[in-house]
Amino acid sequence: MEQEQESLRAHAVEAELRALRAQINPHFLFNTLNSIAHLIESGGKGS
């Protein structure tokens, strides 16, 4: 019984991590593309 509960906790943690990664990935992609667009607009000079 205790082993089953520990297994369920581990699955819950894995599911939570997957959900957090799913939220982070689109933001990372958006920020990367936004940075590239800014560099293009500024002529590649950085800030």
ModelCIF file with pLDDT and N, C-alpha, C, O atoms, coordinates in Angstrom:
data_MODEL
#
_entry.id   MODEL 
#
_entity.id                         1 
_entity.type                       polymer 
_entity.pdbx_number_of_molecules   1 
#
_entity_poly.entity_id                      1 
_entity_poly.type                           'polypeptide(L)' 
_entity_poly.nstd_linkage                   no 
_entity_poly.nstd_monomer                   no 
_entity_poly.pdbx_seq_one_letter_code       MEQEQESLRAHAVEAELRALRAQINPHFLFNTLNSIAHLIESGGKGS 
_entity_poly.pdbx_seq_one_letter_code_can   MEQEQESLRAHAVEAELRALRAQINPHFLFNTLNSIAHLIESGGKGS 
_entity_poly.pdbx_strand_id                 A 
#
loop_
_entity_poly_seq.entity_id 
_entity_poly_seq.num 
_entity_poly_seq.mon_id 
_entity_poly_seq.hetero 
1 1  MET n 
1 2  GLU n 
1 3  GLN n 
1 4  GLU n 
1 5  GLN n 
1 6  GLU n 
1 7  SER n 
1 8  LEU n 
1 9  ARG n 
1 10 ALA n 
1 11 HIS n 
1 12 ALA n 
1 13 VAL n 
1 14 GLU n 
1 15 ALA n 
1 16 GLU n 
1 17 LEU n 
1 18 ARG n 
1 19 ALA n 
1 20 LEU n 
1 21 ARG n 
1 22 ALA n 
1 23 GLN n 
1 24 ILE n 
1 25 ASN n 
1 26 PRO n 
1 27 HIS n 
1 28 PHE n 
1 29 LEU n 
1 30 PHE n 
1 31 ASN n 
1 32 THR n 
1 33 LEU n 
1 34 ASN n 
1 35 SER n 
1 36 ILE n 
1 37 ALA n 
1 38 HIS n 
1 39 LEU n 
1 40 ILE n 
1 41 GLU n 
1 42 SER n 
1 43 GLY n 
1 44 GLY n 
1 45 LYS n 
1 46 GLY n 
1 47 SER n 
#
_struct_asym.id          A 
_struct_asym.entity_id   1 
#
loop_
_ma_qa_metric.id 
_ma_qa_metric.mode 
_ma_qa_metric.name 
_ma_qa_metric.software_group_id 
_ma_qa_metric.type 
1 global pLDDT . pLDDT 
2 local  pLDDT . pLDDT 
#
_ma_qa_metric_global.metric_id      1 
_ma_qa_metric_global.metric_value   90.26 
_ma_qa_metric_global.model_id       1 
_ma_qa_metric_global.ordinal_id     1 
#
loop_
_ma_qa_metric_local.label_asym_id 
_ma_qa_metric_local.label_comp_id 
_ma_qa_metric_local.label_seq_id 
_ma_qa_metric_local.metric_id 
_ma_qa_metric_local.metric_value 
_ma_qa_metric_local.model_id 
_ma_qa_metric_local.ordinal_id 
A MET 1  2 88.00 1 1  
A GLU 2  2 90.00 1 2  
A GLN 3  2 93.00 1 3  
A GLU 4  2 93.00 1 4  
A GLN 5  2 93.00 1 5  
A GLU 6  2 94.00 1 6  
A SER 7  2 95.00 1 7  
A LEU 8  2 95.00 1 8  
A ARG 9  2 95.00 1 9  
A ALA 10 2 96.00 1 10 
A HIS 11 2 96.00 1 11 
A ALA 12 2 96.00 1 12 
A VAL 13 2 96.00 1 13 
A GLU 14 2 96.00 1 14 
A ALA 15 2 96.00 1 15 
A GLU 16 2 96.00 1 16 
A LEU 17 2 95.00 1 17 
A ARG 18 2 95.00 1 18 
A ALA 19 2 94.00 1 19 
A LEU 20 2 92.00 1 20 
A ARG 21 2 91.00 1 21 
A ALA 22 2 90.00 1 22 
A GLN 23 2 89.00 1 23 
A ILE 24 2 90.00 1 24 
A ASN 25 2 88.00 1 25 
A PRO 26 2 88.00 1 26 
A HIS 27 2 90.00 1 27 
A PHE 28 2 91.00 1 28 
A LEU 29 2 91.00 1 29 
A PHE 30 2 93.00 1 30 
A ASN 31 2 94.00 1 31 
A THR 32 2 94.00 1 32 
A LEU 33 2 94.00 1 33 
A ASN 34 2 96.00 1 34 
A SER 35 2 95.00 1 35 
A ILE 36 2 94.00 1 36 
A ALA 37 2 94.00 1 37 
A HIS 38 2 94.00 1 38 
A LEU 39 2 93.00 1 39 
A ILE 40 2 93.00 1 40 
A GLU 41 2 92.00 1 41 
A SER 42 2 91.00 1 42 
A GLY 43 2 87.00 1 43 
A GLY 44 2 69.00 1 44 
A LYS 45 2 65.00 1 45 
A GLY 46 2 57.00 1 46 
A SER 47 2 55.00 1 47 
#
loop_
_atom_site.group_PDB 
_atom_site.id 
_atom_site.type_symbol 
_atom_site.label_atom_id 
_atom_site.label_alt_id 
_atom_site.label_comp_id 
_atom_site.label_asym_id 
_atom_site.label_entity_id 
_atom_site.label_seq_id 
_atom_site.pdbx_PDB_ins_code 
_atom_site.Cartn_x 
_atom_site.Cartn_y 
_atom_site.Cartn_z 
_atom_site.occupancy 
_atom_site.B_iso_or_equiv 
_atom_site.pdbx_formal_charge 
_atom_site.auth_seq_id 
_atom_site.auth_comp_id 
_atom_site.auth_asym_id 
_atom_site.auth_atom_id 
_atom_site.pdbx_PDB_model_num 
ATOM 1   N N  . MET A 1 1  ? 0.835  -1.206 0.000   1.00 88.00 ? 1  MET A N  1 
ATOM 2   C CA . MET A 1 1  ? 0.000  0.000  0.000   1.00 88.00 ? 1  MET A CA 1 
ATOM 3   C C  . MET A 1 1  ? 0.879  1.269  0.000   1.00 88.00 ? 1  MET A C  1 
ATOM 4   O O  . MET A 1 1  ? 0.644  2.192  -0.780  1.00 88.00 ? 1  MET A O  1 
ATOM 5   N N  . GLU A 1 2  ? 1.880  1.302  0.874   1.00 90.00 ? 2  GLU A N  1 
ATOM 6   C CA . GLU A 1 2  ? 2.757  2.461  0.955   1.00 90.00 ? 2  GLU A CA 1 
ATOM 7   C C  . GLU A 1 2  ? 3.553  2.627  -0.336  1.00 90.00 ? 2  GLU A C  1 
ATOM 8   O O  . GLU A 1 2  ? 3.789  3.751  -0.779  1.00 90.00 ? 2  GLU A O  1 
ATOM 9   N N  . GLN A 1 3  ? 3.957  1.542  -0.927  1.00 93.00 ? 3  GLN A N  1 
ATOM 10  C CA . GLN A 1 3  ? 4.703  1.591  -2.192  1.00 93.00 ? 3  GLN A CA 1 
ATOM 11  C C  . GLN A 1 3  ? 3.826  2.161  -3.310  1.00 93.00 ? 3  GLN A C  1 
ATOM 12  O O  . GLN A 1 3  ? 4.300  2.904  -4.170  1.00 93.00 ? 3  GLN A O  1 
ATOM 13  N N  . GLU A 1 4  ? 2.559  1.804  -3.283  1.00 93.00 ? 4  GLU A N  1 
ATOM 14  C CA . GLU A 1 4  ? 1.625  2.315  -4.295  1.00 93.00 ? 4  GLU A CA 1 
ATOM 15  C C  . GLU A 1 4  ? 1.433  3.825  -4.138  1.00 93.00 ? 4  GLU A C  1 
ATOM 16  O O  . GLU A 1 4  ? 1.371  4.553  -5.128  1.00 93.00 ? 4  GLU A O  1 
ATOM 17  N N  . GLN A 1 5  ? 1.341  4.287  -2.899  1.00 93.00 ? 5  GLN A N  1 
ATOM 18  C CA . GLN A 1 5  ? 1.190  5.720  -2.646  1.00 93.00 ? 5  GLN A CA 1 
ATOM 19  C C  . GLN A 1 5  ? 2.428  6.492  -3.105  1.00 93.00 ? 5  GLN A C  1 
ATOM 20  O O  . GLN A 1 5  ? 2.317  7.575  -3.680  1.00 93.00 ? 5  GLN A O  1 
ATOM 21  N N  . GLU A 1 6  ? 3.592  5.929  -2.850  1.00 94.00 ? 6  GLU A N  1 
ATOM 22  C CA . GLU A 1 6  ? 4.826  6.575  -3.286  1.00 94.00 ? 6  GLU A CA 1 
ATOM 23  C C  . GLU A 1 6  ? 4.892  6.647  -4.808  1.00 94.00 ? 6  GLU A C  1 
ATOM 24  O O  . GLU A 1 6  ? 5.356  7.640  -5.368  1.00 94.00 ? 6  GLU A O  1 
ATOM 25  N N  . SER A 1 7  ? 4.433  5.609  -5.465  1.00 95.00 ? 7  SER A N  1 
ATOM 26  C CA . SER A 1 7  ? 4.397  5.589  -6.927  1.00 95.00 ? 7  SER A CA 1 
ATOM 27  C C  . SER A 1 7  ? 3.440  6.658  -7.453  1.00 95.00 ? 7  SER A C  1 
ATOM 28  O O  . SER A 1 7  ? 3.747  7.347  -8.426  1.00 95.00 ? 7  SER A O  1 
ATOM 29  N N  . LEU A 1 8  ? 2.295  6.792  -6.816  1.00 95.00 ? 8  LEU A N  1 
ATOM 30  C CA . LEU A 1 8  ? 1.333  7.814  -7.225  1.00 95.00 ? 8  LEU A CA 1 
ATOM 31  C C  . LEU A 1 8  ? 1.907  9.219  -7.022  1.00 95.00 ? 8  LEU A C  1 
ATOM 32  O O  . LEU A 1 8  ? 1.698  10.101 -7.855  1.00 95.00 ? 8  LEU A O  1 
ATOM 33  N N  . ARG A 1 9  ? 2.629  9.428  -5.921  1.00 95.00 ? 9  ARG A N  1 
ATOM 34  C CA . ARG A 1 9  ? 3.264  10.739 -5.687  1.00 95.00 ? 9  ARG A CA 1 
ATOM 35  C C  . ARG A 1 9  ? 4.297  11.042 -6.777  1.00 95.00 ? 9  ARG A C  1 
ATOM 36  O O  . ARG A 1 9  ? 4.383  12.164 -7.277  1.00 95.00 ? 9  ARG A O  1 
ATOM 37  N N  . ALA A 1 10 ? 5.072  10.024 -7.129  1.00 96.00 ? 10 ALA A N  1 
ATOM 38  C CA . ALA A 1 10 ? 6.095  10.218 -8.167  1.00 96.00 ? 10 ALA A CA 1 
ATOM 39  C C  . ALA A 1 10 ? 5.444  10.573 -9.499  1.00 96.00 ? 10 ALA A C  1 
ATOM 40  O O  . ALA A 1 10 ? 5.938  11.443 -10.216 1.00 96.00 ? 10 ALA A O  1 
ATOM 41  N N  . HIS A 1 11 ? 4.344  9.911  -9.836  1.00 96.00 ? 11 HIS A N  1 
ATOM 42  C CA . HIS A 1 11 ? 3.630  10.222 -11.081 1.00 96.00 ? 11 HIS A CA 1 
ATOM 43  C C  . HIS A 1 11 ? 3.052  11.635 -11.041 1.00 96.00 ? 11 HIS A C  1 
ATOM 44  O O  . HIS A 1 11 ? 3.044  12.337 -12.052 1.00 96.00 ? 11 HIS A O  1 
ATOM 45  N N  . ALA A 1 12 ? 2.570  12.047 -9.874  1.00 96.00 ? 12 ALA A N  1 
ATOM 46  C CA . ALA A 1 12 ? 2.013  13.395 -9.741  1.00 96.00 ? 12 ALA A CA 1 
ATOM 47  C C  . ALA A 1 12 ? 3.097  14.445 -9.936  1.00 96.00 ? 12 ALA A C  1 
ATOM 48  O O  . ALA A 1 12 ? 2.861  15.467 -10.582 1.00 96.00 ? 12 ALA A O  1 
ATOM 49  N N  . VAL A 1 13 ? 4.285  14.205 -9.385  1.00 96.00 ? 13 VAL A N  1 
ATOM 50  C CA . VAL A 1 13 ? 5.392  15.146 -9.547  1.00 96.00 ? 13 VAL A CA 1 
ATOM 51  C C  . VAL A 1 13 ? 5.805  15.215 -11.015 1.00 96.00 ? 13 VAL A C  1 
ATOM 52  O O  . VAL A 1 13 ? 6.036  16.302 -11.544 1.00 96.00 ? 13 VAL A O  1 
ATOM 53  N N  . GLU A 1 14 ? 5.897  14.070 -11.670 1.00 96.00 ? 14 GLU A N  1 
ATOM 54  C CA . GLU A 1 14 ? 6.251  14.043 -13.092 1.00 96.00 ? 14 GLU A CA 1 
ATOM 55  C C  . GLU A 1 14 ? 5.234  14.804 -13.929 1.00 96.00 ? 14 GLU A C  1 
ATOM 56  O O  . GLU A 1 14 ? 5.607  15.544 -14.839 1.00 96.00 ? 14 GLU A O  1 
ATOM 57  N N  . ALA A 1 15 ? 3.951  14.627 -13.629 1.00 96.00 ? 15 ALA A N  1 
ATOM 58  C CA . ALA A 1 15 ? 2.901  15.324 -14.370 1.00 96.00 ? 15 ALA A CA 1 
ATOM 59  C C  . ALA A 1 15 ? 2.997  16.835 -14.153 1.00 96.00 ? 15 ALA A C  1 
ATOM 60  O O  . ALA A 1 15 ? 2.797  17.617 -15.083 1.00 96.00 ? 15 ALA A O  1 
ATOM 61  N N  . GLU A 1 16 ? 3.299  17.233 -12.935 1.00 96.00 ? 16 GLU A N  1 
ATOM 62  C CA . GLU A 1 16 ? 3.433  18.660 -12.648 1.00 96.00 ? 16 GLU A CA 1 
ATOM 63  C C  . GLU A 1 16 ? 4.622  19.261 -13.398 1.00 96.00 ? 16 GLU A C  1 
ATOM 64  O O  . GLU A 1 16 ? 4.528  20.363 -13.936 1.00 96.00 ? 16 GLU A O  1 
ATOM 65  N N  . LEU A 1 17 ? 5.731  18.538 -13.431 1.00 95.00 ? 17 LEU A N  1 
ATOM 66  C CA . LEU A 1 17 ? 6.895  19.017 -14.172 1.00 95.00 ? 17 LEU A CA 1 
ATOM 67  C C  . LEU A 1 17 ? 6.610  19.125 -15.658 1.00 95.00 ? 17 LEU A C  1 
ATOM 68  O O  . LEU A 1 17 ? 7.036  20.082 -16.303 1.00 95.00 ? 17 LEU A O  1 
ATOM 69  N N  . ARG A 1 18 ? 5.900  18.163 -16.203 1.00 95.00 ? 18 ARG A N  1 
ATOM 70  C CA . ARG A 1 18 ? 5.532  18.236 -17.630 1.00 95.00 ? 18 ARG A CA 1 
ATOM 71  C C  . ARG A 1 18 ? 4.656  19.449 -17.897 1.00 95.00 ? 18 ARG A C  1 
ATOM 72  O O  . ARG A 1 18 ? 4.830  20.134 -18.905 1.00 95.00 ? 18 ARG A O  1 
ATOM 73  N N  . ALA A 1 19 ? 3.718  19.718 -17.000 1.00 94.00 ? 19 ALA A N  1 
ATOM 74  C CA . ALA A 1 19 ? 2.831  20.873 -17.169 1.00 94.00 ? 19 ALA A CA 1 
ATOM 75  C C  . ALA A 1 19 ? 3.627  22.180 -17.109 1.00 94.00 ? 19 ALA A C  1 
ATOM 76  O O  . ALA A 1 19 ? 3.375  23.098 -17.890 1.00 94.00 ? 19 ALA A O  1 
ATOM 77  N N  . LEU A 1 20 ? 4.581  22.263 -16.189 1.00 92.00 ? 20 LEU A N  1 
ATOM 78  C CA . LEU A 1 20 ? 5.399  23.476 -16.086 1.00 92.00 ? 20 LEU A CA 1 
ATOM 79  C C  . LEU A 1 20 ? 6.270  23.660 -17.324 1.00 92.00 ? 20 LEU A C  1 
ATOM 80  O O  . LEU A 1 20 ? 6.427  24.778 -17.814 1.00 92.00 ? 20 LEU A O  1 
ATOM 81  N N  . ARG A 1 21 ? 6.834  22.573 -17.828 1.00 91.00 ? 21 ARG A N  1 
ATOM 82  C CA . ARG A 1 21 ? 7.652  22.672 -19.051 1.00 91.00 ? 21 ARG A CA 1 
ATOM 83  C C  . ARG A 1 21 ? 6.809  23.120 -20.232 1.00 91.00 ? 21 ARG A C  1 
ATOM 84  O O  . ARG A 1 21 ? 7.269  23.894 -21.071 1.00 91.00 ? 21 ARG A O  1 
ATOM 85  N N  . ALA A 1 22 ? 5.580  22.636 -20.299 1.00 90.00 ? 22 ALA A N  1 
ATOM 86  C CA . ALA A 1 22 ? 4.689  23.016 -21.396 1.00 90.00 ? 22 ALA A CA 1 
ATOM 87  C C  . ALA A 1 22 ? 4.383  24.513 -21.350 1.00 90.00 ? 22 ALA A C  1 
ATOM 88  O O  . ALA A 1 22 ? 4.156  25.135 -22.388 1.00 90.00 ? 22 ALA A O  1 
ATOM 89  N N  . GLN A 1 23 ? 4.377  25.090 -20.147 1.00 89.00 ? 23 GLN A N  1 
ATOM 90  C CA . GLN A 1 23 ? 4.143  26.529 -20.024 1.00 89.00 ? 23 GLN A CA 1 
ATOM 91  C C  . GLN A 1 23 ? 5.389  27.325 -20.368 1.00 89.00 ? 23 GLN A C  1 
ATOM 92  O O  . GLN A 1 23 ? 5.295  28.397 -20.965 1.00 89.00 ? 23 GLN A O  1 
ATOM 93  N N  . ILE A 1 24 ? 6.555  26.811 -19.998 1.00 90.00 ? 24 ILE A N  1 
ATOM 94  C CA . ILE A 1 24 ? 7.808  27.531 -20.200 1.00 90.00 ? 24 ILE A CA 1 
ATOM 95  C C  . ILE A 1 24 ? 8.212  27.557 -21.668 1.00 90.00 ? 24 ILE A C  1 
ATOM 96  O O  . ILE A 1 24 ? 8.638  28.599 -22.166 1.00 90.00 ? 24 ILE A O  1 
ATOM 97  N N  . ASN A 1 25 ? 8.089  26.446 -22.362 1.00 88.00 ? 25 ASN A N  1 
ATOM 98  C CA . ASN A 1 25 ? 8.569  26.349 -23.740 1.00 88.00 ? 25 ASN A CA 1 
ATOM 99  C C  . ASN A 1 25 ? 7.995  27.411 -24.672 1.00 88.00 ? 25 ASN A C  1 
ATOM 100 O O  . ASN A 1 25 ? 8.767  28.026 -25.407 1.00 88.00 ? 25 ASN A O  1 
ATOM 101 N N  . PRO A 1 26 ? 6.690  27.663 -24.685 1.00 88.00 ? 26 PRO A N  1 
ATOM 102 C CA . PRO A 1 26 ? 6.177  28.717 -25.574 1.00 88.00 ? 26 PRO A CA 1 
ATOM 103 C C  . PRO A 1 26 ? 6.728  30.100 -25.219 1.00 88.00 ? 26 PRO A C  1 
ATOM 104 O O  . PRO A 1 26 ? 6.985  30.912 -26.108 1.00 88.00 ? 26 PRO A O  1 
ATOM 105 N N  . HIS A 1 27 ? 6.908  30.369 -23.928 1.00 90.00 ? 27 HIS A N  1 
ATOM 106 C CA . HIS A 1 27 ? 7.451  31.663 -23.524 1.00 90.00 ? 27 HIS A CA 1 
ATOM 107 C C  . HIS A 1 27 ? 8.893  31.801 -24.002 1.00 90.00 ? 27 HIS A C  1 
ATOM 108 O O  . HIS A 1 27 ? 9.297  32.861 -24.480 1.00 90.00 ? 27 HIS A O  1 
ATOM 109 N N  . PHE A 1 28 ? 9.656  30.736 -23.874 1.00 91.00 ? 28 PHE A N  1 
ATOM 110 C CA . PHE A 1 28 ? 11.045 30.769 -24.338 1.00 91.00 ? 28 PHE A CA 1 
ATOM 111 C C  . PHE A 1 28 ? 11.101 31.034 -25.835 1.00 91.00 ? 28 PHE A C  1 
ATOM 112 O O  . PHE A 1 28 ? 11.903 31.845 -26.297 1.00 91.00 ? 28 PHE A O  1 
ATOM 113 N N  . LEU A 1 29 ? 10.252 30.352 -26.590 1.00 91.00 ? 29 LEU A N  1 
ATOM 114 C CA . LEU A 1 29 ? 10.220 30.540 -28.044 1.00 91.00 ? 29 LEU A CA 1 
ATOM 115 C C  . LEU A 1 29 ? 9.827  31.979 -28.388 1.00 91.00 ? 29 LEU A C  1 
ATOM 116 O O  . LEU A 1 29 ? 10.456 32.614 -29.234 1.00 91.00 ? 29 LEU A O  1 
ATOM 117 N N  . PHE A 1 30 ? 8.785  32.488 -27.727 1.00 93.00 ? 30 PHE A N  1 
ATOM 118 C CA . PHE A 1 30 ? 8.350  33.857 -27.986 1.00 93.00 ? 30 PHE A CA 1 
ATOM 119 C C  . PHE A 1 30 ? 9.464  34.854 -27.680 1.00 93.00 ? 30 PHE A C  1 
ATOM 120 O O  . PHE A 1 30 ? 9.733  35.751 -28.479 1.00 93.00 ? 30 PHE A O  1 
ATOM 121 N N  . ASN A 1 31 ? 10.112 34.698 -26.528 1.00 94.00 ? 31 ASN A N  1 
ATOM 122 C CA . ASN A 1 31 ? 11.173 35.634 -26.148 1.00 94.00 ? 31 ASN A CA 1 
ATOM 123 C C  . ASN A 1 31 ? 12.348 35.569 -27.114 1.00 94.00 ? 31 ASN A C  1 
ATOM 124 O O  . ASN A 1 31 ? 12.941 36.598 -27.438 1.00 94.00 ? 31 ASN A O  1 
ATOM 125 N N  . THR A 1 32 ? 12.688 34.372 -27.574 1.00 94.00 ? 32 THR A N  1 
ATOM 126 C CA . THR A 1 32 ? 13.781 34.220 -28.531 1.00 94.00 ? 32 THR A CA 1 
ATOM 127 C C  . THR A 1 32 ? 13.449 34.907 -29.839 1.00 94.00 ? 32 THR A C  1 
ATOM 128 O O  . THR A 1 32 ? 14.267 35.653 -30.378 1.00 94.00 ? 32 THR A O  1 
ATOM 129 N N  . LEU A 1 33 ? 12.254 34.663 -30.352 1.00 94.00 ? 33 LEU A N  1 
ATOM 130 C CA . LEU A 1 33 ? 11.853 35.290 -31.615 1.00 94.00 ? 33 LEU A CA 1 
ATOM 131 C C  . LEU A 1 33 ? 11.742 36.803 -31.468 1.00 94.00 ? 33 LEU A C  1 
ATOM 132 O O  . LEU A 1 33 ? 12.085 37.545 -32.389 1.00 94.00 ? 33 LEU A O  1 
ATOM 133 N N  . ASN A 1 34 ? 11.272 37.256 -30.328 1.00 96.00 ? 34 ASN A N  1 
ATOM 134 C CA . ASN A 1 34 ? 11.164 38.689 -30.084 1.00 96.00 ? 34 ASN A CA 1 
ATOM 135 C C  . ASN A 1 34 ? 12.551 39.334 -30.053 1.00 96.00 ? 34 ASN A C  1 
ATOM 136 O O  . ASN A 1 34 ? 12.737 40.434 -30.572 1.00 96.00 ? 34 ASN A O  1 
ATOM 137 N N  . SER A 1 35 ? 13.511 38.656 -29.451 1.00 95.00 ? 35 SER A N  1 
ATOM 138 C CA . SER A 1 35 ? 14.887 39.166 -29.415 1.00 95.00 ? 35 SER A CA 1 
ATOM 139 C C  . SER A 1 35 ? 15.481 39.236 -30.813 1.00 95.00 ? 35 SER A C  1 
ATOM 140 O O  . SER A 1 35 ? 16.155 40.207 -31.155 1.00 95.00 ? 35 SER A O  1 
ATOM 141 N N  . ILE A 1 36 ? 15.236 38.215 -31.618 1.00 94.00 ? 36 ILE A N  1 
ATOM 142 C CA . ILE A 1 36 ? 15.741 38.206 -32.996 1.00 94.00 ? 36 ILE A CA 1 
ATOM 143 C C  . ILE A 1 36 ? 15.120 39.354 -33.791 1.00 94.00 ? 36 ILE A C  1 
ATOM 144 O O  . ILE A 1 36 ? 15.812 40.042 -34.541 1.00 94.00 ? 36 ILE A O  1 
ATOM 145 N N  . ALA A 1 37 ? 13.817 39.555 -33.625 1.00 94.00 ? 37 ALA A N  1 
ATOM 146 C CA . ALA A 1 37 ? 13.140 40.646 -34.345 1.00 94.00 ? 37 ALA A CA 1 
ATOM 147 C C  . ALA A 1 37 ? 13.726 41.994 -33.924 1.00 94.00 ? 37 ALA A C  1 
ATOM 148 O O  . ALA A 1 37 ? 13.922 42.874 -34.762 1.00 94.00 ? 37 ALA A O  1 
ATOM 149 N N  . HIS A 1 38 ? 14.004 42.156 -32.635 1.00 94.00 ? 38 HIS A N  1 
ATOM 150 C CA . HIS A 1 38 ? 14.586 43.420 -32.154 1.00 94.00 ? 38 HIS A CA 1 
ATOM 151 C C  . HIS A 1 38 ? 15.975 43.637 -32.764 1.00 94.00 ? 38 HIS A C  1 
ATOM 152 O O  . HIS A 1 38 ? 16.312 44.749 -33.168 1.00 94.00 ? 38 HIS A O  1 
ATOM 153 N N  . LEU A 1 39 ? 16.772 42.576 -32.826 1.00 93.00 ? 39 LEU A N  1 
ATOM 154 C CA . LEU A 1 39 ? 18.114 42.694 -33.420 1.00 93.00 ? 39 LEU A CA 1 
ATOM 155 C C  . LEU A 1 39 ? 18.020 43.073 -34.888 1.00 93.00 ? 39 LEU A C  1 
ATOM 156 O O  . LEU A 1 39 ? 18.811 43.884 -35.372 1.00 93.00 ? 39 LEU A O  1 
ATOM 157 N N  . ILE A 1 40 ? 17.072 42.501 -35.594 1.00 93.00 ? 40 ILE A N  1 
ATOM 158 C CA . ILE A 1 40 ? 16.905 42.813 -37.011 1.00 93.00 ? 40 ILE A CA 1 
ATOM 159 C C  . ILE A 1 40 ? 16.518 44.283 -37.179 1.00 93.00 ? 40 ILE A C  1 
ATOM 160 O O  . ILE A 1 40 ? 17.064 44.978 -38.036 1.00 93.00 ? 40 ILE A O  1 
ATOM 161 N N  . GLU A 1 41 ? 15.569 44.755 -36.353 1.00 92.00 ? 41 GLU A N  1 
ATOM 162 C CA . GLU A 1 41 ? 15.095 46.138 -36.446 1.00 92.00 ? 41 GLU A CA 1 
ATOM 163 C C  . GLU A 1 41 ? 16.203 47.132 -36.097 1.00 92.00 ? 41 GLU A C  1 
ATOM 164 O O  . GLU A 1 41 ? 16.279 48.216 -36.675 1.00 92.00 ? 41 GLU A O  1 
ATOM 165 N N  . SER A 1 42 ? 17.057 46.754 -35.152 1.00 91.00 ? 42 SER A N  1 
ATOM 166 C CA . SER A 1 42 ? 18.103 47.684 -34.723 1.00 91.00 ? 42 SER A CA 1 
ATOM 167 C C  . SER A 1 42 ? 19.382 47.535 -35.559 1.00 91.00 ? 42 SER A C  1 
ATOM 168 O O  . SER A 1 42 ? 20.386 48.185 -35.269 1.00 91.00 ? 42 SER A O  1 
ATOM 169 N N  . GLY A 1 43 ? 19.353 46.719 -36.554 1.00 87.00 ? 43 GLY A N  1 
ATOM 170 C CA . GLY A 1 43 ? 20.512 46.540 -37.408 1.00 87.00 ? 43 GLY A CA 1 
ATOM 171 C C  . GLY A 1 43 ? 21.586 45.660 -36.793 1.00 87.00 ? 43 GLY A C  1 
ATOM 172 O O  . GLY A 1 43 ? 22.738 45.687 -37.226 1.00 87.00 ? 43 GLY A O  1 
ATOM 173 N N  . GLY A 1 44 ? 21.213 44.877 -35.780 1.00 69.00 ? 44 GLY A N  1 
ATOM 174 C CA . GLY A 1 44 ? 22.149 43.962 -35.159 1.00 69.00 ? 44 GLY A CA 1 
ATOM 175 C C  . GLY A 1 44 ? 23.112 44.624 -34.190 1.00 69.00 ? 44 GLY A C  1 
ATOM 176 O O  . GLY A 1 44 ? 24.153 44.058 -33.856 1.00 69.00 ? 44 GLY A O  1 
ATOM 177 N N  . LYS A 1 45 ? 22.761 45.830 -33.735 1.00 65.00 ? 45 LYS A N  1 
ATOM 178 C CA . LYS A 1 45 ? 23.657 46.575 -32.838 1.00 65.00 ? 45 LYS A CA 1 
ATOM 179 C C  . LYS A 1 45 ? 23.462 46.201 -31.381 1.00 65.00 ? 45 LYS A C  1 
ATOM 180 O O  . LYS A 1 45 ? 24.153 46.743 -30.518 1.00 65.00 ? 45 LYS A O  1 
ATOM 181 N N  . GLY A 1 46 ? 22.542 45.290 -31.075 1.00 57.00 ? 46 GLY A N  1 
ATOM 182 C CA . GLY A 1 46 ? 22.258 44.966 -29.683 1.00 57.00 ? 46 GLY A CA 1 
ATOM 183 C C  . GLY A 1 46 ? 21.214 45.907 -29.137 1.00 57.00 ? 46 GLY A C  1 
ATOM 184 O O  . GLY A 1 46 ? 20.119 45.995 -29.692 1.00 57.00 ? 46 GLY A O  1 
ATOM 185 N N  . SER A 1 47 ? 21.521 46.620 -28.058 1.00 55.00 ? 47 SER A N  1 
ATOM 186 C CA . SER A 1 47 ? 20.546 47.539 -27.455 1.00 55.00 ? 47 SER A CA 1 
ATOM 187 C C  . SER A 1 47 ? 20.475 48.767 -28.260 1.00 55.00 ? 47 SER A C  1 
ATOM 188 O O  . SER A 1 47 ? 19.714 49.677 -27.931 1.00 55.00 ? 47 SER A O  1 
#
